[in-house]
Amino acid sequence: MCVLSDVEKSWQKPHNTLISTEGKPVMIKHFTYHWAVKDGRNTTFEVCDVFEFNENNQICKETIIYDTHQLRIDMGGNPLDF
């Protein structure tokens, strides 16, 4: 299995920036994350970062949602493991 310290290079390809349809101070950043691992393996996975803002427009909470299925396959793990 791969740990973050094994990642030699990473980059993001942004797709969407979304805001709340309910008028809440929330923004979602959707992107593909690319990892190049020190042993030569590569993987990509989908990510959404959900940012919540306070009354001063400062980030007060971040929730990260990502799909690890392909990541686990590419890094030699079982995609069904939790």
Disulfide bonds with the S-S distance in Angstrom:
none
